[in-house]
Amino acid sequence: MNLGIMRDSRLHWISLVTALILCACGRLQGNATTSPTASPAGTAIPSVGPSAATPSGTALPVAPETCPPATPTPPAPSIQSPTPTGGATSPAIWSRRSSLLTPPQVGSLAMAYDGHRNQLVMYGNPVGGGPDTLGVTWVWNGTDWAQADRSGQFFATALVYDAKLGSIVAFSFLQSTPQSRQWNGSEWSPPVPGGPSPRGSEALAYDPVSGKVVVFGGRRESEPYLGDTWTWDGSLWTQQHPATSPTPRLNGTMAYDPNSRKLLLFGGEIAPRGEPSTDTWSWDGSSWTQLAPSASPPTAGVFYVRATDPRTGAILLLGQTPIMSPPPPFGCPPLHYHWEQWTWTGTTWRAQAVDAHPDQLPMATAYDTNTGSTVAVVWRGWPEPITTWILG
């Protein structure tokens, strides 16, 4: 599953919502420069100085060094959430597993379902240096996580199951020479060089029809918004040149749609200023087509976690919408968020009411075919424990 670059985007919603707040106040100067990096609730947000247009002698509020924790507002278990725009299906209920996973010092998490070995695989990226900062791999047995390997010396921007290869592939696009590795059930293979131009925050998914991995967009230091399309057939990377392409973006969400037998690209932050987008595109193996669903998730939300249910063909999209009441302190994000849960029906996005849900947006999500459920992991960062939530 693609996390964009989760180490770059776990607080992406903070920078987005802060910008919206400042715009409303008429005090936003230029473009936001805060990197969307991962950080637990309560982390300091850079101060925003007064506008150059402020009358002399007029003092504007100064952003505090720390902000109150921004938290979702979960509904009571017996009360259905208000129906979002777009119509709702039957209420969904997430259940939290009692067991906690206490990881060693790792960074962001990536997850994918191994269709050959019938198990979920999760990889924790290494951080810093020293003997305790190797990447860790866990497998899910349906009830708990078990450590399978602790020797990863790479940072994976995405994990994906390649059915043609019969293995999970970890992609590392951040370094000057992109690499890939395959999981054999107990260890990762040596790195194989090759990939699109170095980047992060890309959208990535496996297309079982063409048997290729597809990458779209992302960013690199010299180009904050990429709009190129690449494919990988298991050995060779090829840049595609379709006649029409989505707007350059980062942090888009891509998944396979079994109903149309095409890849689906949703949202992200688009050029030139990083505005959130809710457009939907399909990829048929050679060209992009913009779709016109009758309903879409709100532009004020942040949507970047997804999973596909192969039984129904529904693509699950999770996100958060800021609640502006009560108003947050100046320079801080909203205090509360409304949980958003949407599914792709094959022609449009449909909101789904939720009776119970995780206490924050999951870091990684995947569908577990073995148990017939969606698995999500919630983590505020080391040394906090990882909690696991199940839907279905």
C-alpha positions as CSV (number, residue, x, y, z in Angstrom):
1,M,0.0,0.0,0.0
2,N,1.3,3.4,-0.8
3,L,1.7,5.9,2.0
4,G,2.9,8.7,-0.1
5,I,5.9,9.0,2.1
6,M,4.3,8.6,5.4
7,R,7.3,10.1,7.2
8,D,6.5,13.2,5.1
9,S,2.7,13.1,5.4
10,R,1.5,11.9,8.8
11,L,0.9,15.5,9.8
12,H,-0.1,16.6,6.3
13,W,-3.5,17.6,7.6
14,I,-1.9,20.0,10.1
15,S,-0.3,22.1,7.4
16,L,-3.4,22.0,5.2
17,V,-5.8,23.0,7.9
18,T,-3.5,25.7,9.4
19,A,-3.3,27.3,6.0
20,L,-7.1,27.3,5.7
21,I,-7.4,28.9,9.1
22,L,-4.8,31.6,8.3
23,C,-6.5,32.3,4.9
24,A,-9.8,32.9,6.7
25,C,-8.1,35.4,8.9
26,G,-6.5,37.2,6.0
27,R,-3.0,36.7,7.5
28,L,-1.5,34.1,5.2
29,Q,1.8,35.1,3.7
30,G,2.8,33.3,0.5
31,N,2.8,29.5,0.4
32,A,2.9,27.2,3.4
33,T,6.4,26.0,4.0
34,T,5.8,23.6,6.8
35,S,6.8,20.0,5.8
36,P,4.0,17.5,6.3
37,T,6.1,15.3,8.6
38,A,5.0,12.8,11.2
39,S,4.6,14.0,14.7
40,P,2.5,13.2,17.7
41,A,-0.4,15.4,18.8
42,G,0.7,18.6,20.6
43,T,3.9,19.1,18.6
44,A,4.8,22.8,18.1
45,I,3.7,24.4,14.9
46,P,5.9,27.2,13.4
47,S,4.9,30.7,14.3
48,V,3.3,32.8,11.7
49,G,4.3,36.4,11.7
50,P,2.0,39.4,11.2
51,S,1.1,40.5,7.7
52,A,3.2,43.2,6.0
53,A,-0.1,45.0,5.5
54,T,-0.8,45.2,9.3
55,P,-1.3,48.9,10.3
56,S,1.6,50.3,12.3
57,G,1.2,49.7,16.0
58,T,-1.4,47.0,15.6
59,A,-0.3,43.8,17.3
60,L,-1.6,40.5,15.9
61,P,-1.8,37.3,17.9
62,V,1.3,35.2,17.9
63,A,1.1,31.4,17.3
64,P,1.7,29.5,20.5
65,E,4.8,27.4,20.8
66,T,2.6,24.3,21.4
67,C,-1.0,23.7,20.3
68,P,-3.7,21.7,22.1
69,P,-3.9,18.0,20.9
70,A,-6.1,17.7,17.8
71,T,-8.4,14.7,18.2
72,P,-11.3,13.1,16.4
73,T,-14.7,13.1,18.0
74,P,-15.8,9.5,17.9
75,P,-19.5,8.9,18.2
76,A,-20.9,6.9,21.1
77,P,-21.0,3.2,20.1
78,S,-24.8,3.1,20.1
79,I,-25.3,6.3,18.1
80,Q,-24.9,6.5,14.3
81,S,-22.8,9.3,12.9
82,P,-24.6,12.0,10.9
83,T,-25.0,10.9,7.3
84,P,-22.4,12.8,5.2
85,T,-23.3,14.2,1.8
86,G,-23.6,11.6,-0.9
87,G,-25.9,9.1,0.9
88,A,-24.9,6.5,3.4
89,T,-24.7,2.7,3.5
90,S,-25.3,0.7,6.6
91,P,-23.2,1.8,9.6
92,A,-19.7,0.5,9.8
93,I,-18.2,-0.6,13.1
94,W,-14.5,-0.8,13.8
95,S,-13.3,-2.9,16.7
96,R,-10.0,-2.5,18.5
97,R,-7.9,-5.5,19.3
98,S,-6.9,-5.7,22.9
99,S,-3.3,-6.7,22.1
100,L,-0.8,-3.9,21.7
101,L,2.3,-4.0,19.5
102,T,5.3,-2.3,21.1
103,P,7.8,-1.8,18.3
104,P,11.5,-1.0,18.5
105,Q,12.5,2.4,17.4
106,V,11.2,2.6,13.8
107,G,9.6,5.3,11.7
108,S,6.6,5.1,9.4
109,L,4.7,1.9,8.6
110,A,3.8,0.3,5.3
111,M,1.4,-2.7,4.8
112,A,0.2,-5.1,2.1
113,Y,-1.5,-8.4,1.8
114,D,0.7,-11.3,0.6
115,G,-1.7,-13.3,-1.7
116,H,0.8,-16.1,-2.1
117,R,1.3,-16.7,1.6
118,N,-2.2,-15.5,2.7
119,Q,-1.0,-13.1,5.4
120,L,-0.7,-9.4,6.0
121,V,2.9,-8.0,6.0
122,M,3.8,-4.8,7.7
123,Y,7.2,-3.1,7.5
124,G,8.5,-0.4,10.0
125,N,11.0,1.9,8.4
126,P,14.4,2.5,10.1
127,V,15.1,5.9,11.6
128,G,18.4,7.5,12.8
129,G,21.4,5.3,13.3
130,G,22.7,2.7,15.7
131,P,22.0,-1.0,16.3
132,D,18.3,-0.5,17.2
133,T,17.3,1.3,14.1
134,L,17.0,-1.5,11.5
135,G,13.7,-1.9,9.7
136,V,11.3,-4.5,11.2
137,T,8.9,-6.8,9.4
138,W,5.8,-8.2,11.1
139,V,3.1,-10.6,9.9
140,W,-0.6,-10.7,11.0
141,N,-2.0,-14.1,11.9
142,G,-5.6,-12.9,12.1
143,T,-5.5,-12.0,15.8
144,D,-2.0,-10.6,16.5
145,W,1.3,-9.5,15.0
146,A,4.4,-11.6,15.0
147,Q,7.9,-10.3,14.3
148,A,9.3,-12.0,11.2
149,D,12.5,-10.1,10.5
150,R,14.6,-7.3,12.0
151,S,17.3,-6.7,9.5
152,G,15.9,-4.1,7.1
153,Q,18.4,-1.6,6.0
154,F,16.2,0.4,3.6
155,F,13.4,2.9,3.7
156,A,10.3,1.7,1.9
157,T,8.0,4.4,0.4
158,A,5.5,1.7,-0.5
159,L,4.7,-2.0,-0.2
160,V,2.6,-3.8,-2.9
161,Y,1.8,-7.4,-3.7
162,D,2.8,-8.3,-7.3
163,A,0.7,-11.2,-8.3
164,K,2.8,-12.0,-11.3
165,L,5.9,-12.3,-9.1
166,G,4.0,-13.9,-6.3
167,S,5.6,-11.7,-3.7
168,I,5.3,-8.4,-1.9
169,V,7.7,-5.8,-3.3
170,A,9.1,-2.9,-1.3
171,F,9.9,0.2,-3.3
172,S,12.5,2.7,-2.2
173,F,12.3,5.8,-4.4
174,L,14.0,8.4,-2.1
175,Q,17.6,7.7,-2.9
176,S,19.4,8.9,-6.0
177,T,19.2,5.3,-7.4
178,P,15.7,3.9,-6.7
179,Q,15.5,0.3,-5.6
180,S,13.1,-2.6,-5.0
181,R,13.2,-5.7,-2.8
182,Q,11.0,-8.8,-2.6
183,W,9.8,-10.6,0.5
184,N,10.1,-14.3,0.5
185,G,8.3,-15.0,3.8
186,S,11.2,-14.7,6.1
187,E,13.6,-12.1,4.7
188,W,14.0,-9.4,2.1
189,S,16.0,-10.0,-1.1
190,P,19.0,-7.9,-2.0
191,P,18.1,-4.6,-3.6
192,V,17.6,-4.4,-7.3
193,P,18.3,-1.0,-8.8
194,G,15.7,0.7,-11.0
195,G,12.7,2.9,-10.8
196,P,11.2,6.2,-11.8
197,S,13.2,9.3,-11.1
198,P,13.8,9.8,-7.4
199,R,10.7,11.0,-5.6
200,G,8.4,10.7,-2.6
201,S,4.7,11.1,-1.9
202,E,3.9,9.3,-5.1
203,A,0.7,7.3,-5.8
204,L,1.4,3.6,-6.5
205,A,-0.7,0.4,-7.1
206,Y,-0.5,-2.9,-8.8
207,D,-2.6,-3.5,-11.9
208,P,-3.5,-7.2,-12.1
209,V,-4.9,-6.8,-15.7
210,S,-1.6,-5.6,-17.2
211,G,0.5,-7.3,-14.5
212,K,2.4,-4.0,-13.9
213,V,3.0,-1.7,-11.0
214,V,1.9,1.9,-11.8
215,V,3.4,5.1,-10.3
216,F,2.0,8.5,-10.7
217,G,3.2,11.9,-9.5
218,G,4.9,12.7,-6.2
219,R,7.6,15.2,-5.5
220,R,11.3,15.8,-5.4
221,E,13.4,18.6,-4.2
222,S,13.7,20.3,-7.6
223,E,10.0,19.7,-8.5
224,P,7.4,19.9,-5.7
225,Y,4.6,18.5,-7.9
226,L,5.2,15.7,-10.4
227,G,2.7,14.6,-13.0
228,D,4.5,11.7,-14.8
229,T,3.3,8.1,-15.1
230,W,5.6,5.1,-14.9
231,T,5.0,1.3,-15.1
232,W,7.1,-1.7,-14.0
233,D,6.6,-5.2,-15.4
234,G,8.7,-6.9,-12.7
235,S,12.0,-6.1,-14.3
236,L,11.8,-3.0,-16.5
237,W,10.6,0.5,-15.7
238,T,9.0,2.5,-18.5
239,Q,7.8,6.1,-18.5
240,Q,4.4,6.4,-20.2
241,H,3.3,9.4,-22.2
242,P,-0.5,9.4,-22.3
243,A,-2.3,12.1,-24.2
244,T,-4.1,13.2,-21.1
245,S,-2.9,13.1,-17.5
246,P,-4.1,14.2,-14.1
247,T,-2.9,17.5,-12.7
248,P,0.6,17.1,-11.1
249,R,0.2,16.2,-7.5
250,L,1.6,14.5,-4.4
251,N,-0.1,12.2,-1.9
252,G,-2.7,10.9,-4.3
253,T,-4.4,7.7,-3.5
254,M,-4.4,4.8,-6.1
255,A,-6.1,1.4,-5.9
256,Y,-7.3,-1.3,-8.3
257,D,-11.1,-1.2,-9.1
258,P,-12.2,-4.8,-9.7
259,N,-15.5,-3.6,-11.2
260,S,-14.1,-1.6,-14.0
261,R,-10.8,-3.6,-14.1
262,K,-8.9,-0.3,-14.0
263,L,-6.8,1.6,-11.5
264,L,-8.4,4.5,-9.7
265,L,-6.6,7.6,-8.7
266,F,-8.2,10.0,-6.1
267,G,-7.3,13.3,-4.7
268,G,-4.0,14.5,-3.3
269,E,-2.5,18.0,-3.3
270,I,-2.3,19.5,-6.7
271,A,0.0,22.1,-8.3
272,P,0.7,24.9,-8.1
273,R,0.0,25.6,-4.5
274,G,-0.9,22.3,-3.0
275,E,-4.7,22.7,-2.8
276,P,-6.5,19.5,-1.8
277,S,-8.3,17.9,-4.7
278,T,-11.2,15.5,-4.9
279,D,-11.0,14.6,-8.6
280,T,-11.1,10.9,-9.6
281,W,-9.3,9.4,-12.6
282,S,-9.0,5.9,-14.1
283,W,-6.0,4.2,-15.8
284,D,-6.7,1.5,-18.3
285,G,-3.1,0.5,-18.9
286,S,-2.3,3.2,-21.5
287,S,-4.4,6.3,-20.8
288,W,-5.9,8.4,-18.1
289,T,-9.6,9.3,-18.0
290,Q,-11.2,11.8,-15.6
291,L,-14.4,10.5,-14.1
292,A,-17.5,12.4,-13.1
293,P,-18.9,10.8,-9.9
294,S,-22.2,12.2,-8.6
295,A,-20.7,12.5,-5.2
296,S,-17.1,12.9,-3.8
297,P,-15.5,13.3,-0.4
298,P,-15.3,16.9,0.8
299,T,-12.4,19.1,-0.2
300,A,-11.9,20.1,3.4
301,G,-11.0,16.6,4.4
302,V,-7.7,14.7,4.3
303,F,-8.0,11.3,2.5
304,Y,-5.0,9.1,2.0
305,V,-5.7,5.7,3.6
306,R,-7.4,3.1,1.5
307,A,-8.1,-0.6,1.1
308,T,-9.9,-2.7,-1.5
309,D,-12.4,-5.5,-0.7
310,P,-11.9,-8.0,-3.5
311,R,-15.3,-9.7,-2.6
312,T,-17.4,-6.7,-3.4
313,G,-14.9,-4.6,-5.4
314,A,-15.4,-1.7,-3.1
315,I,-12.5,0.7,-2.5
316,L,-12.5,2.0,1.1
317,L,-11.3,5.6,1.6
318,L,-10.6,7.0,5.1
319,G,-10.2,10.6,6.1
320,Q,-10.9,13.4,8.4
321,T,-12.8,16.7,8.1
322,P,-12.0,19.6,10.5
323,I,-14.6,20.8,12.9
324,M,-14.1,24.6,13.4
325,S,-16.2,24.9,16.6
326,P,-14.9,25.7,19.1
327,P,-12.3,27.8,17.2
328,P,-8.7,26.7,17.8
329,P,-6.0,29.1,19.1
330,F,-4.5,31.4,16.5
331,G,-2.0,29.5,14.4
332,C,-3.2,26.0,15.6
333,P,-5.2,23.4,13.7
334,P,-8.8,22.6,14.7
335,L,-9.3,20.9,18.0
336,H,-11.6,18.1,16.6
337,Y,-12.2,16.2,13.4
338,H,-15.1,14.4,12.0
339,W,-14.3,10.8,10.8
340,E,-15.0,10.3,7.1
341,Q,-15.5,6.9,5.5
342,W,-16.3,6.6,1.8
343,T,-16.5,3.6,-0.6
344,W,-16.2,3.6,-4.4
345,T,-19.2,1.8,-5.9
346,G,-17.8,1.5,-9.4
347,T,-19.4,4.8,-10.6
348,T,-19.4,7.2,-7.7
349,W,-18.2,7.7,-4.1
350,R,-20.7,6.9,-1.3
351,A,-20.4,8.1,2.3
352,Q,-20.7,5.4,4.9
353,A,-22.0,6.1,8.4
354,V,-19.8,4.8,11.2
355,D,-20.9,3.7,14.7
356,A,-17.3,3.3,16.0
357,H,-13.9,4.0,14.6
358,P,-10.2,4.4,15.4
359,D,-9.2,7.4,17.6
360,Q,-7.1,8.8,14.8
361,L,-6.4,8.3,11.1
362,P,-4.6,5.0,10.6
363,M,-1.0,5.0,9.4
364,A,-1.5,2.0,7.2
365,T,-4.5,0.0,6.1
366,A,-5.0,-3.2,4.0
367,Y,-7.6,-5.8,3.3
368,D,-7.0,-9.2,4.8
369,T,-8.4,-11.7,2.4
370,N,-7.7,-14.6,4.8
371,T,-10.0,-13.2,7.5
372,G,-12.3,-11.2,5.2
373,S,-11.7,-7.9,7.1
374,T,-9.9,-4.6,6.7
375,V,-7.0,-4.1,9.1
376,A,-5.8,-0.7,10.1
377,V,-2.9,0.2,12.4
378,V,-2.9,3.4,14.5
379,W,0.3,4.8,15.8
380,R,1.4,8.1,17.2
381,G,5.0,7.3,16.9
382,W,7.8,5.7,18.9
383,P,7.8,4.8,21.8
384,E,4.0,4.6,21.8
385,P,2.4,1.2,21.2
386,I,0.7,0.3,17.9
387,T,-3.0,-0.4,18.1
388,T,-4.8,-2.6,15.6
389,W,-8.4,-2.0,14.4
390,I,-10.6,-4.4,12.4
391,L,-13.5,-3.6,10.1
392,G,-15.6,-6.6,9.1
